[in-house]
Amino acid sequence: MSAVAEGPVEPSAQPEGPVQPSLRRMRRFGVRPDRDLGQNFLIDSNILGVIGRAAALDPADVVLEVGGGLGVLSEYLAQRTAHVHVVEIDERLRDALGDATDAHANVTVHWADAVTIDLAALDPAPNKVVANLPYGVAASVLLRTVEELPDVRTWVAMVQREVGERLAALPVGTGGAGPNKSAYGVPSVLAQLACDVGVLRAIPRTVFFPVPNVDSVLVGMQRRLDRDDTAPEAVTPALRALVAGAFAHRRKTLSGSLGLAAGSSSLPPRSREQVRAALTQLGHPADVRAERLSPEDFRALARLLEL
């Protein structure tokens, strides 16, 4: 055990400014969080271990991080994986993010919008997504990566609590939707058609700066694989349109909601009688609402309707 010096520390030996990387970079590079971009920077490095364990990081992993921010998660990932793709839209963070990533040859920073970047062009292809996601795009980005990055098997992301609850919600009547029956909807179905989804733990507001006005959770997603290690069949545009149309008018029956949505979407028209007959064939009442169908029910419904 090394000796510990006694007595007061000389002023010249004291650290200048914040020790925590995010706070230090904010001060050094004059960074001011942009609320319009949903920037709530991670300032508690203790949470990094929680994220890393949840993602079961491996030295061979190629990770996609969306929302690099001040780079505290980026450098943590770079030290533990083979490659990290960092996507960041705010070019005002170039110097601060570079301070975290320039020393790591296995980091590629993409200055782009995660909603529009060509995910298929990422090389090497990611097998995990680990991120502190901006609140406004969290669900859309996660669902997009599920669809467009077939090699990704694991997602671990900090998101707004309501987003995490929606992704993990179960159909009403299964005991999983809880008192908030509106939690189960389009994001739930689309995510769960491909993945097992769960809220892993609550995240204190104090780990972020500025402190957000909403609660956050760590959400985990694991792509479901068949016995031969292949992923479930892809979500087709017609199936996606079916799910969106089914929830478009939540207070109406599923057949009624689809009837109203068919004329204003890419959903091929099907009569209410066809939909009601298909629902009955699936074992549901003809007047069932969308919130009571499981994700696999929607896949089966699409087949019966020949979508």
C-alpha positions in Angstrom: 0.0 0.0 0.0 1.4 3.4 -0.9 2.0 6.0 1.7 -0.5 8.8 2.2 1.0 12.3 2.7 -0.1 14.0 5.9 -0.8 17.7 6.4 -2.3 20.3 4.0 -1.9 19.9 0.2 0.0 22.7 -1.4 -2.1 24.9 -3.6 0.1 24.0 -6.6 -0.9 20.3 -6.2 -4.6 20.9 -6.2 -6.5 20.2 -9.5 -7.5 23.2 -11.5 -11.3 23.2 -12.2 -13.6 20.2 -12.2 -12.1 16.7 -12.2 -15.2 15.1 -13.9 -14.5 15.0 -17.6 -17.8 16.4 -18.8 -17.7 19.4 -16.4 -14.0 20.0 -17.2 -14.7 20.0 -20.9 -17.7 22.2 -20.6 -15.6 24.8 -18.8 -12.5 24.4 -21.0 -14.4 24.6 -24.3 -17.2 27.0 -23.3 -19.9 24.5 -24.0 -23.5 25.4 -23.2 -26.1 22.7 -23.5 -28.7 23.2 -26.2 -32.1 22.3 -24.9 -33.6 22.4 -28.4 -31.3 19.4 -29.2 -32.3 17.7 -26.0 -28.7 17.9 -24.6 -28.4 16.6 -21.0 -24.8 15.7 -20.6 -23.8 12.8 -18.5 -21.7 14.1 -15.5 -21.6 11.2 -13.1 -19.0 8.7 -14.3 -20.2 6.1 -11.8 -23.1 5.3 -14.1 -20.7 4.2 -16.9 -20.0 0.9 -15.1 -23.7 0.3 -14.9 -24.1 0.8 -18.6 -21.1 -1.3 -19.4 -22.3 -4.2 -17.4 -25.7 -4.0 -18.8 -24.3 -4.1 -22.3 -21.9 -7.0 -21.5 -19.1 -5.2 -23.4 -16.6 -7.4 -25.0 -13.2 -6.5 -26.6 -14.5 -7.7 -29.9 -17.6 -5.5 -29.9 -18.3 -2.8 -32.5 -20.5 -0.2 -30.8 -22.7 2.5 -32.1 -23.2 5.5 -29.8 -25.8 8.1 -30.7 -25.3 11.5 -29.2 -21.6 11.6 -28.3 -21.9 14.9 -26.4 -18.8 15.6 -24.4 -17.4 12.1 -24.9 -17.5 10.7 -21.4 -19.3 7.5 -22.6 -17.3 7.5 -25.9 -14.0 7.2 -24.2 -15.3 4.6 -21.8 -16.5 2.5 -24.7 -13.3 3.0 -26.7 -11.2 1.5 -23.8 -13.3 -1.7 -23.8 -14.3 -2.5 -27.3 -12.8 -3.0 -30.8 -14.5 0.0 -32.4 -16.9 2.8 -31.6 -19.0 4.8 -34.0 -20.0 8.0 -32.4 -22.8 10.0 -34.1 -23.2 13.6 -33.0 -25.1 16.4 -34.7 -23.9 19.4 -32.8 -20.6 20.6 -34.4 -20.1 23.1 -31.6 -18.9 20.1 -29.6 -16.0 19.3 -32.0 -13.3 20.4 -29.7 -14.8 18.9 -26.6 -15.7 15.5 -28.2 -12.3 15.5 -29.9 -10.6 15.9 -26.5 -12.3 12.6 -25.5 -11.8 10.6 -28.7 -8.8 11.9 -30.6 -6.5 9.7 -28.5 -8.4 6.5 -29.5 -7.7 5.2 -32.9 -10.7 2.9 -32.7 -13.2 5.7 -32.6 -14.9 7.1 -35.7 -16.9 10.3 -35.1 -19.7 10.9 -37.6 -21.0 14.5 -37.6 -24.5 13.8 -38.7 -28.1 13.5 -37.7 -28.9 10.0 -36.3 -32.3 10.2 -37.9 -30.9 10.4 -41.4 -27.4 9.0 -41.3 -26.8 6.0 -43.6 -26.5 3.3 -40.9 -25.8 0.6 -43.4 -22.6 2.4 -44.5 -21.1 2.1 -41.0 -17.8 0.1 -41.3 -17.2 -2.0 -39.4 -20.8 -2.9 -38.8 -22.0 -2.4 -35.2 -23.2 -5.4 -33.2 -24.3 -3.3 -30.2 -25.9 0.1 -29.6 -25.0 1.9 -26.4 -26.1 5.5 -25.9 -27.4 8.4 -23.8 -30.1 9.3 -26.3 -31.5 12.8 -26.8 -35.1 12.6 -25.6 -36.7 13.9 -28.7 -35.4 11.2 -31.1 -34.9 8.3 -28.7 -37.7 6.0 -29.8 -37.3 6.7 -33.5 -33.5 6.2 -33.4 -33.8 2.9 -31.5 -36.5 1.6 -33.9 -34.4 2.7 -36.9 -31.4 0.8 -35.7 -33.4 -2.3 -35.1 -34.6 -2.2 -38.6 -31.5 -1.1 -40.5 -28.7 -2.8 -38.5 -29.4 -6.5 -38.6 -26.0 -7.4 -37.0 -26.9 -5.5 -33.8 -28.0 -7.9 -31.1 -27.9 -5.7 -28.0 -29.2 -2.2 -27.2 -28.6 -0.4 -23.9 -29.7 3.2 -23.8 -30.7 6.0 -21.4 -34.0 7.4 -22.4 -36.9 9.4 -21.0 -38.9 7.1 -18.6 -42.0 7.4 -20.7 -40.1 6.2 -23.8 -38.7 3.2 -22.0 -42.1 2.3 -20.6 -43.7 2.5 -24.0 -41.0 0.3 -25.6 -41.4 -2.3 -22.9 -45.2 -2.1 -22.4 -47.3 -5.3 -22.9 -50.8 -5.5 -24.3 -53.6 -4.5 -22.1 -55.1 -7.5 -20.3 -51.8 -9.3 -20.0 -50.9 -7.8 -16.7 -48.0 -5.9 -18.1 -49.4 -2.5 -19.2 -50.0 -1.3 -15.7 -52.3 1.6 -14.9 -51.1 3.6 -17.9 -53.0 1.8 -20.6 -51.8 4.2 -23.3 -48.2 3.0 -22.8 -48.6 0.1 -25.2 -48.7 1.3 -28.8 -46.8 1.5 -32.0 -43.2 1.7 -30.5 -44.0 -1.3 -28.2 -45.2 -3.5 -31.1 -42.4 -2.5 -33.5 -39.6 -3.0 -30.9 -41.0 -6.3 -29.6 -41.6 -7.8 -33.0 -37.8 -8.0 -33.2 -36.5 -7.8 -29.6 -37.1 -8.7 -26.0 -37.4 -5.3 -24.3 -37.1 -4.3 -20.6 -36.6 -1.3 -18.4 -33.4 -2.2 -16.5 -33.3 0.5 -13.9 -34.2 4.1 -13.0 -31.6 6.7 -13.6 -31.3 9.7 -11.1 -31.8 13.1 -12.7 -28.7 14.3 -10.9 -26.4 12.3 -13.2 -27.1 14.8 -16.0 -26.4 18.5 -16.6 -28.5 20.4 -16.9 -30.8 18.4 -14.6 -33.7 17.4 -16.8 -37.3 18.0 -15.9 -38.2 14.4 -16.6 -37.2 11.0 -15.2 -34.9 8.7 -17.1 -34.4 5.0 -17.3 -31.9 2.6 -18.7 -33.7 0.4 -21.3 -32.3 -2.8 -22.6 -33.2 -4.6 -25.8 -32.0 -8.0 -27.0 -32.7 -9.2 -30.5 -34.7 -12.4 -30.5 -33.2 -15.2 -32.5 -34.6 -18.4 -33.8 -33.0 -21.8 -33.0 -30.8 -21.5 -36.0 -29.5 -18.1 -34.7 -31.4 -16.2 -37.3 -33.5 -13.1 -36.5 -37.2 -13.1 -36.9 -38.6 -12.0 -40.3 -38.2 -8.3 -41.0 -41.0 -5.9 -40.3 -42.3 -5.0 -43.8 -43.6 -1.6 -44.7 -47.1 -3.1 -44.9 -46.9 -4.5 -41.4 -45.6 -1.2 -40.1 -48.5 0.6 -41.7 -50.9 -1.9 -40.2 -49.6 -1.3 -36.7 -49.7 2.5 -37.2 -53.2 2.4 -38.5 -54.4 0.1 -35.8 -53.4 2.6 -33.1 -54.3 5.7 -35.1 -57.7 6.0 -33.4 -57.2 4.3 -30.0 -60.7 4.7 -28.8 -62.2 2.9 -31.8 -62.1 -0.8 -32.5 -59.2 -2.1 -34.4 -61.3 -2.6 -37.5 -62.7 0.8 -37.3 -59.3 2.4 -36.8 -57.9 0.6 -39.8 -60.9 1.7 -41.9 -60.2 5.3 -41.1 -56.5 5.0 -41.6 -56.5 3.2 -44.9 -57.4 6.2 -47.0 -54.7 8.4 -45.6 -51.7 6.0 -45.3 -49.7 3.4 -47.2 -51.9 0.7 -45.8 -53.6 -1.3 -48.5 -57.4 -1.1 -48.1 -59.2 -3.9 -46.4 -62.9 -4.0 -45.5 -64.0 -4.0 -41.9 -65.6 -7.4 -42.5 -62.2 -8.8 -43.7 -60.5 -7.4 -40.6 -63.2 -8.6 -38.2 -63.1 -12.1 -39.7 -59.3 -12.2 -39.4 -59.4 -11.1 -35.8 -62.0 -13.8 -35.0 -59.7 -16.3 -36.7 -56.9 -15.2 -34.4 -59.1 -15.9 -31.4 -60.0 -12.2 -30.6 -63.4 -10.6 -30.5 -64.3 -9.0 -33.8 -64.6 -5.6 -32.0 -61.3 -5.8 -30.1 -59.1 -2.8 -29.8 -55.5 -2.6 -31.0 -54.1 -2.4 -27.4 -55.1 -6.0 -26.7 -53.2 -7.6 -29.6 -49.6 -8.9 -29.0 -46.8 -8.0 -31.5 -47.1 -11.5 -32.9 -50.8 -11.1 -33.3 -50.1 -8.2 -35.5 -47.7 -10.2 -37.6 -50.3 -13.0 -37.9 -53.0 -10.4 -38.8 -50.9 -9.0 -41.6 -50.6 -12.5 -43.0 -54.3 -13.2 -42.8 -55.0 -9.9 -44.6 -52.3 -10.7 -47.2 -50.4 -7.5 -46.6 
